[in-house]
Amino acid sequence: MLALHVLLCGVLLLEAAPAQESSVAIDADFPGGNIVVDSIEGDVVKLRPDLRDTQGDWFYFAFRVKGAQGRTVRFVFDHDNRIGARGPAVSRDGGLNWKFLSSEPGFNSRQFSFQFGPEDEEVRFATSFVYTQAHWDRFLAKQPDLRASVLCKSRKGRDVELLRLGNAEARFGCFVSARHHCCEMMANFVIEGILEEVLSDGDDGAWLRENVSFFIVPFVDKDGVEDGDQGKNRRPHDHNRDYHQAIYPEVRAIKTQLPEAMEGKEYIFLDIHCPWLRGGKYNEALYSPGPESPKMIAALKKFCDLLEVRQQGAIIPYKESNNLPYGQGWNTASNYQGAADAPIQMASKTWAAGQPNCVLGITFEVPYANAEGAVVDDVSCRELGRNMAKCFRRFLTAP
């Protein structure tokens, strides 16, 4: 049919050829990609996140645009609260490096326009800075002293990375994880910062390597990270509600291997997340949702007081008073347990708090783009990670 149309309209096409624009192509066919395109009409694209197996709504997207050189295209999402506080993250180098479209917060939450330059053959847009196995591998390649191993195989047969470093015979231990909810990518830059500090030549780095055994899982929901899923509220429950049933191989492996690795050690359990997309104190500020256990409440206060001091003068501001106490806001039993008739659910930090030698079992929420007016990006997240690592030492050695 297309060939017949071209034949019938050949004269018209020849006359119009000098003004004809290239066709815009949009896809998510790359690691971490996620989008549904509803229509492309001229320079207006209507689109929405692919929710796949998500219960309810969520906001993660990552897509690629080709063939839009020299055009200004408007991208309109299906609802508000699809775009973060500083606009979409933009990459012009195939997803290696990212920058927010806006340098200031308060960006329109539903639509954005982008002027493609004459050399912009491919541009990627995402909720925030996409971070997949390729980015992790690039980080490891710069760290010759790091040798990643495998925690387990994912449901789809992928290697789930595990990084062990430090002193296996040390008195102390530290578990750090990210991507229990696979769309929460900024957590990985915090892990990079933690590792940079542990490997540094300074006193803190030397002490941590000698006195702490580290157990780091950068992608708990590995399949979701690579496939570009939302991850949050995955049916029947997501990875961070799986610490009772353990239906996911990654969670089973953590529950089996971590107690063995930390036997006889006092250890920290830190699980790093990102919150809801934008708006309000608990989405655009760095904070920790408080635990239920009185022991862990006191331990969290001790750690956060240290972090507050370390973050003074840092890019991302932090105060211990930012934290959301257990029983307030969304941080309640119903959030972690699910519906009354659903199977028992348990979060990672709740499981950790029940381990006999875990001295600090917590999560931290790192915003996607904006923290009290400060930019949340790869640089500021790595700085946060380095400061967290410094606090590990002071927490473990304080009376």
Phi and psi in degrees as a GROMACS rama.xvg file:
@    title "Ramachandran Plot"
@    xaxis  label "Phi"
@    yaxis  label "Psi"
@TYPE xy
-63.9099  -42.6027  LEU-2
-62.759  -41.0205  ALA-3
-63.4416  -41.3709  LEU-4
-61.9789  -43.897  HIS-5
-62.5536  -39.4911  VAL-6
-65.526  -44.4751  LEU-7
-68.324  -31.7954  LEU-8
-107.91  20.5175  CYS-9
-56.4488  -41.8809  GLY-10
-63.5888  -43.7343  VAL-11
-63.3994  -41.2223  LEU-12
-64.525  -40.0245  LEU-13
-64.4084  -38.4821  LEU-14
-69.1876  -34.4116  GLU-15
-89.1575  -8.53605  ALA-16
-54.45  -42.0803  ALA-17
-60.4275  -27.4604  PRO-18
-98.4234  -1.79787  ALA-19
-69.8325  133.225  GLN-20
-95.6054  152.894  GLU-21
-66.6342  150.974  SER-22
-80.1006  139.239  SER-23
-84.3443  131.102  VAL-24
-117.528  132.591  ALA-25
-127.115  132.154  ILE-26
-150.73  171.899  ASP-27
-129.082  31.0814  ALA-28
-87.9366  64.1502  ASP-29
-156.892  160.215  PHE-30
-55.9593  127.402  PRO-31
87.259  -1.401  GLY-32
-71.7621  144.074  GLY-33
-161.026  116.615  ASN-34
-170.008  152.271  ILE-35
-123.71  121.647  VAL-36
-97.1264  119.117  VAL-37
-86.8761  -35.1194  ASP-38
-165.093  153.317  SER-39
-130.143  110.882  ILE-40
-124.923  105.313  GLU-41
63.5257  -120.652  GLY-42
-105.172  23.9398  ASP-43
-120.672  124.186  VAL-44
-113.913  128.294  VAL-45
-107.59  130.909  LYS-46
-154.271  171.897  LEU-47
-158.796  159.232  ARG-48
-67.1378  147.853  PRO-49
-85.2241  112.024  ASP-50
-87.4185  -16.6069  LEU-51
40.8481  -112.435  ARG-52
-97.6803  28.4523  ASP-53
-84.2174  133.297  THR-54
-82.6646  114.877  GLN-55
85.4687  -150.186  GLY-56
-111.225  154.176  ASP-57
-156.605  -173.119  TRP-58
-132.374  -3.90489  PHE-59
-66.8884  135.359  TYR-60
-144.93  154.785  PHE-61
-160.42  116.753  ALA-62
-141.687  165.801  PHE-63
-121.267  137.532  ARG-64
-117.762  129.033  VAL-65
-125.137  152.05  LYS-66
77.7572  21.7063  GLY-67
-109.368  18.1425  ALA-68
-55.2304  133.972  GLN-69
77.8009  4.33013  GLY-70
-113.327  155.537  ARG-71
-108.064  116.902  THR-72
-113.666  138.207  VAL-73
-104.802  128.753  ARG-74
-109.455  120.236  PHE-75
-118.869  120.223  VAL-76
-86.9453  168.999  PHE-77
-74.9468  -24.0872  ASP-78
-144.602  167.427  HIS-79
-67.5166  169.463  ASP-80
58.7376  41.1121  ASN-81
-106.188  -21.8234  ARG-82
-118.508  138.563  ILE-83
-71.9206  178.25  GLY-84
-63.4459  -26.5079  ALA-85
-112.085  24.2003  ARG-86
80.3094  -178  GLY-87
-69.8015  153.849  PRO-88
-78.2082  141.644  ALA-89
-124.881  135.16  VAL-90
-129.575  130.292  SER-91
-106.797  4.14632  ARG-92
-123.112  37.5746  ASP-93
76.2849  20.9302  GLY-94
91.9283  7.43653  GLY-95
-76.2763  -44.628  LEU-96
-126.53  146.48  ASN-97
-133.098  154.862  TRP-98
-150.173  140.2  LYS-99
-69.7006  146.548  PHE-100
-64.5215  -33.9383  LEU-101
-113.231  140.202  SER-102
-84.1432  -8.23498  SER-103
-122.091  149.635  GLU-104
-75.3359  174.011  PRO-105
91.3425  17.7329  GLY-106
-66.1225  151.928  PHE-107
-53.5005  132.04  ASN-108
-88.6343  -2.51752  SER-109
-119.785  -29.5671  ARG-110
-146.341  157.226  GLN-111
-150.122  156.323  PHE-112
-115.924  147.964  SER-113
-138.692  130.572  PHE-114
-95.117  111.389  GLN-115
-83.2229  130.02  PHE-116
-76.7405  169.816  GLY-117
-64.5918  -20.0719  PRO-118
-99.6627  1.09634  GLU-119
-82.9978  71.4398  ASP-120
-68.2018  -30.9905  GLU-121
-143.765  128.304  GLU-122
-133.512  137.339  VAL-123
-109.658  146.29  ARG-124
-129.169  143.488  PHE-125
-154.527  166.626  ALA-126
-55.0399  -44.8434  THR-127
-154.857  -157.085  SER-128
-79.1703  103.23  PHE-129
-57.4646  134.464  VAL-130
-137.729  113.329  TYR-131
-124.966  -170.98  THR-132
-57.7933  -35.3929  GLN-133
-60.7118  -37.9803  ALA-134
-70.4101  -39.8174  HIS-135
-62.2889  -44.6637  TRP-136
-62.3161  -38.0691  ASP-137
-65.0959  -39.6568  ARG-138
-64.1673  -45.9438  PHE-139
-62.1806  -34.6163  LEU-140
-63.2282  -23.4523  ALA-141
-88.2315  -4.60904  LYS-142
-121.269  84.4321  GLN-143
-61.9545  -18.5098  PRO-144
-84.1868  -5.77062  ASP-145
-99.031  134.821  LEU-146
-131.503  107.24  ARG-147
-77.2938  146.228  ALA-148
-119.265  -165.515  SER-149
-120.415  124.47  VAL-150
-70.8781  -46.4465  LEU-151
-172.307  -177.206  CYS-152
-98.1202  140.362  LYS-153
-73.8259  174.584  SER-154
-58.0396  -32.3473  ARG-155
-95.4964  10.6526  LYS-156
87.6782  10.1046  GLY-157
-81.1137  151.473  ARG-158
-70.7471  130.377  ASP-159
-99.952  113.804  VAL-160
-67.5087  142.48  GLU-161
-133.446  133.629  LEU-162
-118.977  120.055  LEU-163
-112.493  130.393  ARG-164
-154.301  172.511  LEU-165
93.4605  -153.08  GLY-166
-108.994  110.253  ASN-167
-61.9041  -22.2894  ALA-168
-97.8271  9.09476  GLU-169
-69.0303  163.06  ALA-170
-72.8257  -30.2231  ARG-171
-111.702  159.487  PHE-172
-138.346  164.956  GLY-173
-151.64  121.903  CYS-174
-104.197  131.98  PHE-175
-133.2  134.592  VAL-176
-138.36  159.669  SER-177
-143.617  163.055  ALA-178
68.2335  31.7896  ARG-179
-56.2203  -36.5413  HIS-180
-107.613  110.703  HIS-181
-66.9399  -18.9152  CYS-182
-80.7448  -6.53105  CYS-183
-89.1367  71.8227  GLU-184
-76.657  -23.9959  MET-185
-65.1568  -20.5058  MET-186
-59.4752  -31.3509  ALA-187
-68.6603  -31.7554  ASN-188
-68.8994  -31.568  PHE-189
-64.5956  -42.6613  VAL-190
-60.8487  -41.7866  ILE-191
-56.7795  -43.3115  GLU-192
-64.1318  -40.7499  GLY-193
-57.9165  -46.9648  ILE-194
-66.8042  -38.0405  LEU-195
-59.2395  -40.3009  GLU-196
-70.6689  -41.7137  GLU-197
-60.58  -36.2482  VAL-198
-89.0125  -0.177732  LEU-199
-72.4224  165.296  SER-200
-84.1708  -4.87389  ASP-201
-74.4033  175.836  GLY-202
-61.3435  -40.6079  ASP-203
-65.6493  -43.5586  ASP-204
-60.6348  -45.2363  GLY-205
-62.4618  -42.4363  ALA-206
-65.0466  -43.3214  TRP-207
-63.8686  -41.7642  LEU-208
-65.1613  -33.8036  ARG-209
-83.0857  -29.9998  GLU-210
-115.962  -1.16222  ASN-211
-133.38  137.647  VAL-212
-102.016  117.365  SER-213
-97.8194  141.925  PHE-214
-133.806  103.698  PHE-215
-122.083  127.187  ILE-216
-118.778  102.282  VAL-217
-75.7892  -24.3227  PRO-218
-135.214  89.6692  PHE-219
-68.3866  -43.6236  VAL-220
-97.6754  75.3791  ASP-221
-63.5883  -44.2793  LYS-222
-61.2106  -42.5313  ASP-223
-62.8344  -38.4011  GLY-224
-60.9733  -50.0551  VAL-225
-73.5269  -33.9455  GLU-226
-81.199  -14.6852  ASP-227
79.6795  33.1651  GLY-228
-76.4488  165.834  ASP-229
-69.1973  -50.23  GLN-230
85.0468  -48.9792  GLY-231
-63.8079  130.714  LYS-232
60.56  33.2566  ASN-233
-63.0112  139.644  ARG-234
-76.5739  143.134  ARG-235
-77.5988  -21.1493  PRO-236
-161.183  158.788  HIS-237
-87.1379  176.994  ASP-238
-62.0963  -30.5738  HIS-239
-88.6634  14.6013  ASN-240
-123.277  18.1002  ARG-241
-106.551  9.24816  ASP-242
-83.8029  7.25199  TYR-243
-105.107  -54.8528  HIS-244
-77.2765  -37.1271  GLN-245
54.9585  58.1905  ALA-246
-83.7688  -15.6494  ILE-247
-98.1578  136.572  TYR-248
-60.7604  -32.811  PRO-249
-64.0163  -43.2316  GLU-250
-68.5109  -41.866  VAL-251
-58.0879  -42.004  ARG-252
-66.4455  -42.0103  ALA-253
-62.509  -45.0174  ILE-254
-65.5598  -27.5772  LYS-255
-87.076  -48.7755  THR-256
-81.8313  -33.3749  GLN-257
-65.6657  -47.6326  LEU-258
-58.2291  -35.5429  PRO-259
-66.5842  -44.2572  GLU-260
-67.4621  -29.6893  ALA-261
-101.531  11.2896  MET-262
-58.7658  127.266  GLU-263
79.9814  3.51124  GLY-264
-112.88  145.893  LYS-265
-82.4736  124.941  GLU-266
-136.348  153.647  TYR-267
-93.8157  139.278  ILE-268
-121.092  109.97  PHE-269
-122.257  116.039  LEU-270
-111.822  120.641  ASP-271
-102.431  132.187  ILE-272
-129.326  175.264  HIS-273
-122.031  148.847  CYS-274
-86.8126  -156.624  PRO-275
-61.5235  165.265  TRP-276
-61.421  -44.5823  LEU-277
-168.27  164.749  ARG-278
86.3252  127.01  GLY-279
88.747  164.822  GLY-280
-59.667  -38.5939  LYS-281
-94.7742  15.7515  TYR-282
-126.648  -21.6901  ASN-283
-124.626  44.852  GLU-284
-155.257  150.463  ALA-285
-78.2686  129.231  LEU-286
-160.747  169.719  TYR-287
-120.643  128.169  SER-288
-73.8079  119.346  PRO-289
-64.4215  151.013  GLY-290
-81.2529  169.614  PRO-291
-86.5625  -35.6702  GLU-292
-65.7492  128.396  SER-293
-56.0964  -37.9014  PRO-294
-60.7768  -44.4969  LYS-295
-75.0047  -28.8944  MET-296
-60.3171  -45.3586  ILE-297
-66.3852  -40.1865  ALA-298
-66.345  -40.4829  ALA-299
-61.8013  -43.7233  LEU-300
-58.7662  -42.7535  LYS-301
-61.9146  -46.4965  LYS-302
-67.8005  -42.6062  PHE-303
-70.6931  -31.1288  CYS-304
-61.9882  -39.7098  ASP-305
-65.7422  -42.6797  LEU-306
-67.6777  -36.6855  LEU-307
-58.2701  -41.4897  GLU-308
-65.3357  -44.326  VAL-309
-65.5135  -33.7978  ARG-310
-82.4235  -4.86565  GLN-311
-63.4322  121.934  GLN-312
86.5826  -5.52648  GLY-313
-80.6957  170.263  ALA-314
-66.9489  -50.1965  ILE-315
-87.7014  116.732  ILE-316
-73.1233  153.142  PRO-317
-154.185  137.128  TYR-318
-133.222  143.244  LYS-319
-56.8967  -29.8004  GLU-320
-69.9725  -10.9628  SER-321
-64.451  -25.9357  ASN-322
-62.1586  150.911  ASN-323
-102.143  106.853  LEU-324
-62.049  150.632  PRO-325
-61.7325  137.409  TYR-326
95.7918  -5.00047  GLY-327
-117.841  151.533  GLN-328
57.3007  -134.429  GLY-329
-81.6903  -11.3446  TRP-330
-84.5082  68.2643  ASN-331
-128.732  168.837  THR-332
-59.1456  -38.8057  ALA-333
-63.8863  -30.53  SER-334
-66.1888  -35.2965  ASN-335
-90.7082  -24.794  TYR-336
-95.2586  -18.9659  GLN-337
78.8819  -166.693  GLY-338
-65.0434  155.566  ALA-339
-61.9511  -32.9518  ALA-340
-93.881  5.75945  ASP-341
-86.6054  157.182  ALA-342
-57.9025  154.642  PRO-343
-59.3885  133.79  ILE-344
-117.514  150.985  GLN-345
-147.294  134.394  MET-346
-83.3134  161.431  ALA-347
-60.3729  -44.8986  SER-348
-68.1607  -29.5302  LYS-349
-67.5688  -43.024  THR-350
-62.1555  -45.2006  TRP-351
-61.4237  -39.6766  ALA-352
-61.6266  -23.6434  ALA-353
-87.5579  -3.13204  GLY-354
-81.0635  134.152  GLN-355
-61.9277  -29.9474  PRO-356
-111.984  15.2662  ASN-357
-83.0509  117.372  CYS-358
-96.0945  -11.5229  VAL-359
-154.035  111.318  LEU-360
-121.835  102.145  GLY-361
-142.778  164.777  ILE-362
-120.711  154.953  THR-363
-126.495  142.283  PHE-364
-106.342  116.536  GLU-365
-106.596  117.952  VAL-366
-58.1979  159.729  PRO-367
-73.8756  -30.5355  TYR-368
-149.285  -31.3039  ALA-369
-137.934  131.199  ASN-370
-128.976  98.4924  ALA-371
52.4846  41.1859  GLU-372
91.845  -9.6356  GLY-373
-94.9547  145.7  ALA-374
-74.5499  135.539  VAL-375
-104.791  106.705  VAL-376
-141.269  -169.325  ASP-377
-61.8568  -39.1227  ASP-378
-67.7184  -50.0498  VAL-379
-69.3354  -30.8794  SER-380
-71.7531  -38.8964  CYS-381
-63.9716  -39.7573  ARG-382
-60.5868  -43.503  GLU-383
-59.1658  -43.8784  LEU-384
-61.4811  -41.3668  GLY-385
-62.6781  -40.0819  ARG-386
-69.7299  -35.9589  ASN-387
-61.465  -42.3947  MET-388
-61.9357  -40.9548  ALA-389
-60.0524  -37.0268  LYS-390
-70.326  -27.756  CYS-391
-55.1722  -48.613  PHE-392
-60.246  -48.3071  ARG-393
-68.7351  -33.9914  ARG-394
-66.1555  -46.7287  PHE-395
-70.0412  -24.8279  LEU-396
-102.318  -8.79879  THR-397
-72.5809  150.985  ALA-398
